[in-house]
């Protein structure tokens, strides 16, 4: 124990001495007495509550996610909820969870702490998607929301995301208040908690049912811009293979596709059931081609037109289409976004429903191709920091001012939303929209790949790539900060033979956006790259974007840029 830092040692001893910490947890910690490095990792700090909430490895310790860190965070959130509430009756919070380890247990723990603070909770009895949580906060007029999920992280992770009354994740000034309240919870006996029996008898625990599920899927289906066509004919001639990757998407995605008229939908059987180990994939992430291996096998067998995958909490959607040779190609988030913007806005225009003050919102690391398409249809394009909470914030601002009508928001990381029923990205909606676009264009003799090539020819050959480096633990945090410090203090004058024309340091709070540790370098030829530490994973992400004279030219440019930048990044970690 003497090899631990003073802070880690003190916190460990407090956990071992605390009568409120159960014996199983203490036993897990005592079993590590000969592993000081692991104990240091578990106790050198409290698990950080970022702007999105908690996310960490499951296990005992202050820097792990467990019932105690969840309880402490909920006590802080409870104070925030009570402070925010000014309506009649009592405040309430909706809670949902995904298929991960301990998700049901963490859900109940959060509910009982809220109940201990006099706050009513609406709980889903089994796994539900993150976008449904966002919808239900709004639909039930709750004061806030919690979803227990670690999105597409590996199986050893879980997380805890909190939402405001708008149904959006907390923006920085809101999150800072919650963080300050959590920091005031200096012992576990400061966490107010009552039993499940007490909570239910006092009317503070309410279990949601199928009515809320129907409300969600009906609302998503109402966003369709081709429902009659899909139902009458197109839905019977378009074959879809879908994988929920062992997560929450299976029921809502199939329900919505059925509601708008798709009859040829086939689920990958090995990945249909919830599985906290995600045993058929290296990572349950539809951003990665490997996640579609089984879907591609089934797609070939059935001669499918489109493959769709959603991540465990069903807020990210990936699509696979056939190229001109009939081979499956995984679309990037930027490509899917551009296709959906083109399809959705063009159909609204055809139907005379495209508003003159329409707005499309994207993040600063998202391709400019979608922006070019949106501008073509007369929409105003807004940029936000990374994180759908900022897109949700824009939606609420538009609603309040009436100056703009929100049409579509998206991130390069496979998150999309059309419609204003939620304030978070929705893979259920995205699955519906990409499917109906595919069916609509098939009726014209085109694939989605064909339409993508048309967009390239019309708007330019935009190409993007993403590199990330995983740097775990205490040392990893220092390495990531060292990389950012190096690029900030020694900025390049040129990269890959092209001059750097502008450096955007978002830690200074530029372009009217909140401060964030992000560096973006604009190059003289219109290319750019961006360095950003992940807010939810132990990673530093580097984004690249170019615009070429041809697809091959764009590929060459992005490859050269990547080699130069990552050579320097890797030299510093």
C-alpha positions in Angstrom: 0.0 0.0 0.0 2.9 2.3 0.7 3.6 2.6 -3.1 0.4 4.4 -3.7 0.2 8.2 -3.9 -1.1 9.8 -0.7 -4.5 10.7 -2.3 -5.0 7.2 -3.6 -4.0 5.6 -0.3 -6.3 7.9 1.7 -9.3 7.2 -0.5 -8.7 3.5 -0.6 -8.5 3.4 3.3 -11.7 5.4 3.5 -13.5 2.8 1.3 -12.2 -0.1 3.3 -13.2 1.5 6.6 -16.7 2.8 5.5 -19.5 0.6 7.0 -21.7 1.6 4.0 -19.4 -0.1 1.5 -20.4 -3.8 1.2 -18.0 -6.7 1.9 -17.9 -7.9 -1.6 -16.5 -4.5 -2.8 -14.0 -4.5 0.1 -13.0 -8.1 -0.8 -12.4 -7.0 -4.4 -10.1 -4.2 -3.2 -8.2 -6.4 -0.7 -7.5 -8.9 -3.4 -5.5 -6.2 -5.2 -3.1 -5.5 -2.3 -0.2 -6.8 -4.3 -1.1 -4.8 -7.4 -0.4 -1.2 -6.4 -0.5 0.0 -10.0 -4.1 -1.2 -10.4 -5.1 0.3 -7.0 -3.5 3.6 -8.0 -5.5 3.6 -11.2 -8.7 2.9 -9.2 -8.1 5.6 -6.6 -5.9 8.4 -7.8 -8.9 10.5 -8.6 -12.7 10.4 -8.6 -14.3 9.1 -11.9 -14.6 12.3 -13.9 -18.1 13.7 -14.5 -17.7 15.4 -17.9 -20.3 17.4 -19.8 -22.0 14.1 -20.8 -21.8 12.4 -17.4 -19.8 9.4 -16.2 -18.1 6.8 -18.3 -15.6 4.3 -17.0 -14.5 0.7 -16.4 -16.8 -1.3 -14.1 -15.3 -2.2 -10.7 -14.6 -1.1 -7.2 -12.9 2.2 -6.6 -13.4 6.0 -6.8 -12.2 6.0 -10.5 -14.5 3.2 -11.5 -18.2 3.0 -12.2 -20.1 1.1 -9.5 -23.2 1.6 -7.4 -21.3 4.0 -5.1 -20.0 6.3 -7.8 -23.4 6.2 -9.5 -25.1 7.0 -6.1 -22.8 9.9 -5.4 -23.3 11.3 -8.9 -27.1 10.9 -8.5 -27.1 12.8 -5.2 -25.4 15.7 -7.0 -27.9 15.5 -9.9 -30.8 15.4 -7.4 -29.7 18.7 -5.9 -29.6 20.2 -9.5 -33.1 18.8 -10.3 -34.6 20.2 -7.1 -32.9 23.6 -7.8 -34.2 23.6 -11.4 -37.8 22.6 -10.7 -40.3 25.4 -10.3 -43.6 23.8 -11.5 -46.6 22.4 -9.7 -46.5 19.0 -8.0 -43.2 17.4 -7.7 -40.1 17.0 -9.9 -39.5 13.9 -11.9 -36.7 12.1 -13.8 -37.0 9.4 -16.6 -34.4 6.6 -16.4 -33.4 4.2 -19.2 -30.7 1.6 -19.6 -29.0 -0.5 -22.3 -27.8 -4.1 -22.3 -24.5 -3.6 -20.5 -23.2 -5.3 -17.3 -24.9 -3.9 -14.2 -27.1 -1.5 -16.2 -30.3 -2.6 -14.5 -28.6 -2.4 -11.1 -27.2 1.1 -11.7 -30.6 2.2 -13.0 -32.3 1.1 -9.8 -29.6 2.7 -7.6 -30.1 6.0 -9.3 -33.9 5.8 -8.9 -33.6 5.0 -5.2 -31.3 7.9 -4.6 -33.6 10.2 -6.4 -36.5 8.8 -4.4 -34.5 9.5 -1.2 -34.5 13.1 -2.3 -38.2 13.2 -2.9 -37.9 13.0 -6.7 -40.3 10.8 -8.7 -38.7 8.5 -11.3 -40.2 6.9 -14.4 -38.3 3.7 -15.1 -38.3 1.5 -18.1 -38.5 -2.2 -16.9 -36.0 -3.4 -19.5 -33.5 -2.0 -22.0 -34.5 1.0 -24.1 -32.6 3.3 -26.5 -31.0 6.6 -25.6 -33.1 8.5 -28.1 -36.3 7.1 -26.5 -35.1 8.4 -23.2 -34.6 11.9 -24.7 -38.1 11.6 -26.3 -39.7 10.4 -23.0 -38.3 13.2 -20.9 -40.1 15.6 -23.3 -43.2 13.5 -23.7 -43.7 13.0 -19.9 -42.7 16.6 -19.2 -40.1 15.4 -16.8 -37.5 17.7 -15.1 -34.6 15.6 -16.3 -33.4 12.2 -17.4 -30.7 9.6 -16.9 -29.5 6.8 -19.2 -27.2 4.1 -18.1 -25.0 3.2 -21.1 -21.4 3.3 -22.4 -22.5 3.6 -26.0 -20.1 1.6 -28.2 -17.3 1.2 -25.7 -15.9 -2.3 -24.9 -17.8 -4.6 -22.6 -15.8 -3.7 -19.4 -17.3 -0.1 -19.6 -20.5 1.4 -18.4 -21.7 5.0 -18.2 -24.2 7.4 -16.8 -25.5 10.3 -18.9 -27.8 13.0 -17.6 -30.4 15.1 -19.4 -32.2 18.4 -18.8 -35.9 19.1 -19.1 -35.5 19.7 -22.9 -34.4 16.1 -23.3 -30.8 17.2 -24.2 -27.6 16.2 -22.5 -26.4 18.9 -20.1 -24.5 21.7 -21.8 -21.3 23.0 -20.0 -22.8 25.6 -17.7 -25.4 23.1 -16.5 -22.9 20.3 -16.2 -20.6 22.6 -14.1 -23.4 23.0 -11.6 -24.0 19.3 -11.3 -20.2 18.7 -11.0 -20.0 21.2 -8.1 -22.9 19.5 -6.3 -21.3 16.1 -6.8 -18.0 17.4 -5.3 -20.0 18.5 -2.2 -20.9 14.8 -1.6 -17.8 14.0 0.4 -19.0 10.7 2.0 -21.4 7.9 1.1 -23.6 8.7 4.1 -24.4 12.0 2.5 -26.1 10.0 -0.3 -29.9 10.0 0.5 -31.3 6.6 -0.5 -34.4 4.7 0.4 -35.5 1.1 -0.4 -37.4 0.0 -3.4 -40.4 -0.9 -1.2 -40.4 2.6 0.3 -40.0 4.3 -3.1 -42.9 2.3 -4.6 -45.2 2.8 -1.6 -44.6 6.5 -1.6 -45.4 6.8 -5.3 -41.8 7.8 -6.1 -41.1 4.8 -8.4 -43.2 4.5 -11.6 -42.6 1.7 -14.1 -43.3 2.7 -17.8 -44.9 0.3 -20.2 -45.8 -0.3 -23.9 -47.7 3.0 -24.2 -44.5 5.0 -24.1 -42.9 2.6 -26.6 -45.7 3.2 -29.0 -45.6 6.9 -28.5 -41.9 6.9 -29.4 -42.1 4.7 -32.5 -45.2 6.4 -33.8 -43.5 9.8 -33.5 -40.4 8.6 -35.3 -42.5 7.1 -38.1 -44.3 10.4 -38.5 -41.0 12.0 -39.7 -41.0 9.8 -42.8 -41.3 11.7 -46.1 -42.2 8.6 -48.2 -44.6 6.6 -46.0 -47.3 6.2 -48.6 -44.9 5.2 -51.3 -43.1 2.7 -49.1 -46.4 1.2 -47.9 -47.9 1.0 -51.3 -45.0 -0.6 -53.2 -41.4 0.4 -52.5 -41.3 -1.4 -49.1 -42.0 -4.7 -50.7 -39.2 -4.5 -53.2 -36.3 -3.4 -51.0 -34.5 -6.0 -48.9 -32.8 -4.8 -45.6 -30.5 -6.7 -43.3 -30.3 -5.2 -39.8 -28.1 -5.8 -36.8 -28.7 -4.3 -33.4 -25.2 -5.5 -32.3 -26.7 -7.1 -29.2 -28.1 -3.8 -28.0 -31.4 -1.8 -27.6 -32.2 -1.1 -31.3 -33.8 -4.5 -32.3 -37.4 -3.8 -31.3 -37.8 0.0 -32.1 -35.9 -0.2 -35.4 -38.0 -3.1 -36.6 -41.2 -1.5 -35.3 -40.6 1.8 -37.2 -39.5 0.1 -40.4 -42.7 -2.0 -40.2 -44.9 1.0 -39.5 -43.8 2.8 -42.6 -44.3 -0.2 -44.8 -41.0 -2.2 -45.1 -41.8 -5.9 -45.2 -38.4 -7.4 -46.2 -36.4 -6.7 -43.1 -34.1 -9.5 -41.8 -32.3 -9.4 -38.5 -28.8 -11.0 -38.0 -29.8 -13.9 -35.7 -26.5 -14.2 -33.9 -26.7 -10.5 -32.9 -30.4 -10.1 -32.2 -30.5 -10.8 -28.5 -29.0 -8.4 -25.9 -25.6 -9.5 -24.8 -23.5 -7.5 -22.3 -20.3 -9.2 -23.7 -21.0 -8.3 -27.3 -19.6 -11.7 -28.0 -19.8 -11.7 -31.8 -17.8 -8.5 -32.4 -14.5 -7.0 -31.3 -16.3 -3.7 -30.7 -20.1 -3.0 -30.9 -19.5 0.0 -33.1 -21.2 0.5 -36.5 -18.4 2.9 -37.4 -16.2 -0.1 -37.9 -16.5 -2.5 -40.9 -15.8 -5.6 -38.7 -19.0 -5.0 -36.9 -20.9 -5.8 -40.1 -19.1 -9.1 -40.9 -22.2 -11.3 -40.0 -24.6 -8.8 -41.6 -22.6 -8.9 -44.9 -22.7 -12.7 -44.9 -26.5 -12.7 -44.5 -26.7 -9.8 -47.0 -24.9 -11.8 -49.6 -27.1 -14.9 -48.9 -30.3 -12.9 -49.2 -29.1 -10.5 -52.0 -30.0 -7.5 -49.7 -30.1 -4.0 -51.0 -29.0 -2.3 -47.7 -27.3 -3.3 -44.4 -28.0 -1.3 -41.3 -26.3 -1.5 -37.9 -27.0 0.4 -34.6 -24.8 0.6 -31.5 -25.8 -0.8 -28.1 -27.9 2.3 -27.0 -29.2 2.9 -30.6 -28.1 6.5 -31.0 -25.5 5.7 -33.8 -26.4 4.2 -37.1 -24.1 2.8 -39.7 -25.1 1.8 -43.3 -23.6 -0.5 -45.9 -24.5 -0.2 -49.6 -23.6 -1.9 -52.8 -21.2 -0.2 -55.2 -21.3 -0.3 -59.0 -19.8 -3.8 -58.9 -22.4 -5.0 -56.4 -19.9 -5.2 -53.6 -20.7 -4.0 -50.1 -19.2 -0.6 -49.1 -19.5 0.8 -45.6 -20.6 4.4 -45.7 -18.8 6.9 -43.5 -20.8 9.0 -41.1 -20.2 12.0 -43.3 -21.4 10.2 -46.4 -24.5 8.9 -44.8 -25.2 12.4 -43.5 -24.8 14.0 -46.9 -27.1 11.4 -48.5 -29.8 11.8 -45.9 -29.7 15.6 -46.1 -30.0 15.4 -49.9 -32.8 12.9 -49.8 -34.8 14.6 -46.9 -34.5 18.2 -48.1 -35.2 17.3 -51.8 -38.3 15.4 -50.8 -39.5 18.2 -48.6 -38.9 20.6 -51.5 -40.9 18.3 -53.9 -43.8 18.2 -51.5 -43.8 22.0 -50.9 -42.8 21.5 -47.3 -39.3 22.9 -47.2 -39.4 26.1 -45.1 -37.6 29.2 -46.2 -35.8 29.6 -42.9 -34.6 25.9 -42.7 -31.5 25.1 -40.7 -29.0 22.2 -40.7 -26.7 21.9 -37.8 -23.4 20.0 -37.8 -20.2 19.8 -35.7 -16.8 21.5 -36.4 -15.2 18.1 -37.2 -18.0 17.1 -39.6 -17.5 17.2 -43.4 -18.4 20.3 -45.4 -20.1 18.2 -48.0 -23.3 18.0 -46.1 -23.1 21.8 -45.6 -22.8 22.3 -49.4 -25.8 20.0 -50.0 -27.9 21.8 -47.4 -27.0 25.2 -48.8 -28.0 24.1 -52.2 -31.5 23.6 -50.8 -31.5 27.0 -49.2 -30.9 25.9 -45.7 -28.6 27.9 -43.3 -25.8 25.8 -41.9 -24.7 26.1 -38.3 -21.5 24.6 -36.7 -21.3 23.5 -33.1 -18.6 21.8 -30.9 -18.5 18.0 -30.9 -21.4 16.5 -29.0 -25.0 16.2 -29.9 -25.9 18.3 -26.8 -24.8 21.3 -28.7 -27.0 20.5 -31.7 -29.9 20.0 -29.2 -29.1 23.4 -27.7 -29.4 25.0 -31.2 -32.8 23.2 -31.7 -34.1 24.7 -28.5 -32.8 28.2 -29.5 -34.5 28.0 -32.9 -37.8 26.9 -31.2 -37.6 29.8 -28.8 -36.8 32.5 -31.3 -38.7 31.2 -34.4 -35.9 32.6 -36.5 -35.0 29.2 -38.0 -36.8 25.9 -38.5 -34.7 23.0 -37.6 -34.4 20.4 -40.4 -31.5 18.1 -39.7 -28.5 17.7 -37.4 -25.6 15.3 -37.6 -22.1 14.4 -36.5 -19.4 12.5 -38.4 -19.5 9.9 -35.7 -22.8 8.4 -37.1 -25.2 10.5 -35.1 -28.3 12.0 -36.9 -31.6 13.6 -36.1 -34.5 14.9 -38.2 -37.6 16.1 -36.5 -37.8 17.9 -33.1 -39.3 15.1 -30.9 -35.9 14.5 -29.2 -32.7 16.4 -28.4 -30.3 13.6 -29.0 -29.1 11.6 -32.0 -31.4 8.8 -33.0 -30.3 5.6 -34.8 -34.0 4.5 -35.1 -34.8 7.6 -37.1 -31.6 7.3 -39.1 -32.3 3.7 -40.0 -35.7 4.6 -41.2 -34.5 7.6 -43.3 -31.6 5.7 -44.9 -33.9 2.8 -45.7 -36.6 4.9 -47.3 -33.9 6.8 -49.3 -32.5 3.5 -50.6 -36.0 2.3 -51.6 -36.9 5.6 -53.2 -33.8 5.7 -55.3 -34.0 2.0 -56.2 -37.3 2.7 -57.8 -35.4 5.2 -60.0 -32.8 2.5 -60.9 -30.2 3.9 -58.6 -28.3 2.7 -55.5 -27.3 4.9 -52.7 -23.8 4.5 -53.9 -24.9 5.9 -57.3 -26.5 8.9 -55.6 -23.3 9.5 -53.6 -21.3 9.7 -56.8 -23.7 12.2 -58.2 -23.3 14.3 -55.1 -19.5 14.2 -55.5 -19.7 15.3 -59.1 -22.1 18.1 -58.2 -20.6 19.4 -55.0 -16.9 18.3 -55.1 -14.9 15.2 -54.0 -15.0 15.6 -50.2 -13.1 13.0 -48.3 -12.5 12.5 -44.6 -10.7 10.2 -42.3 -10.3 9.7 -38.6 -7.3 8.4 -36.6 -7.4 7.7 -32.9 -4.8 6.6 -30.4 -5.9 4.9 -27.2 -3.8 5.9 -24.2 -5.3 4.5 -21.0 -4.9 5.3 -17.3 -3.1 8.0 -15.4 -0.1 7.9 -17.8 -2.4 8.1 -20.8 -4.1 11.3 -19.6 -0.7 12.9 -19.3 0.4 11.7 -22.7 -2.8 13.1 -24.4 -2.2 16.5 -22.6 1.4 16.4 -23.7 0.4 15.9 -27.4 -2.1 18.9 -27.2 0.5 21.1 -25.5 3.1 20.3 -28.2 0.8 21.2 -31.1 -0.4 24.3 -29.3 3.0 25.6 -28.4 4.8 24.6 -31.6 2.2 25.0 -34.4 3.3 23.8 -37.9 3.8 26.4 -40.7 3.0 23.8 -43.3 1.8 20.2 -43.5 2.3 17.8 -46.5 3.6 20.6 -48.6 0.6 22.9 -48.0 0.7 26.1 -45.9 -1.3 26.3 -42.7 -3.5 29.3 -43.3 -5.3 29.5 -39.9 -5.2 27.9 -36.5 -8.4 27.6 -34.5 -7.8 27.0 -30.8 -11.2 26.3 -29.3 -9.8 26.4 -25.8 -10.0 30.2 -26.2 -13.7 30.1 -26.8 -13.7 31.2 -30.5 -16.6 31.7 -33.0 -19.0 32.2 -30.1 -18.7 28.6 -28.9 -17.9 27.3 -25.4 -14.3 26.7 -24.5 -13.1 23.2 -25.4 -9.7 21.5 -25.7 -9.7 21.3 -29.5 -7.2 22.4 -32.1 -8.2 22.8 -35.8 -5.7 23.7 -38.5 -7.0 25.1 -41.8 -4.7 24.6 -44.8 -4.4 26.9 -47.9 -5.9 24.4 -50.3 -9.2 24.1 -48.2 -8.1 20.9 -46.3 -8.1 20.8 -42.5 -7.2 18.6 -39.6 -8.3 18.7 -36.0 -6.9 17.3 -32.8 -9.4 16.5 -30.0 -9.1 14.4 -26.8 -12.2 12.2 -26.5 -14.6 13.2 -23.8 -15.9 9.6 -23.3 -12.9 7.3 -24.0 -9.2 7.3 -23.2 -8.3 8.4 -26.7 -7.0 11.3 -28.7 -8.8 11.7 -32.0 -7.4 13.3 -35.1 -9.8 14.3 -37.9 -8.8 14.9 -41.5 -10.8 16.5 -44.4 -9.9 17.4 -47.9 -11.6 18.3 -51.2 -10.1 16.9 -54.3 -10.5 17.3 -58.1 -11.3 13.6 -58.3 -11.9 10.8 -55.8 -8.4 9.5 -56.3 -6.9 13.0 -55.9 -8.9 13.3 -52.6 -7.6 9.9 -51.4 -4.0 10.9 -52.2 -4.4 14.2 -50.3 -5.9 12.7 -47.2 -3.3 9.9 -47.2 -0.4 12.4 -47.3 -2.0 14.6 -44.6 -2.5 11.7 -42.4 1.1 10.4 -42.6 2.5 13.8 -41.8 0.3 14.6 -38.8 0.2 11.1 -37.2 4.0 10.9 -37.5 4.3 13.8 -35.2 1.4 12.7 -32.9 2.9 9.2 -32.5 6.3 10.7 -31.9 4.9 12.4 -28.8 3.1 9.5 -27.1 
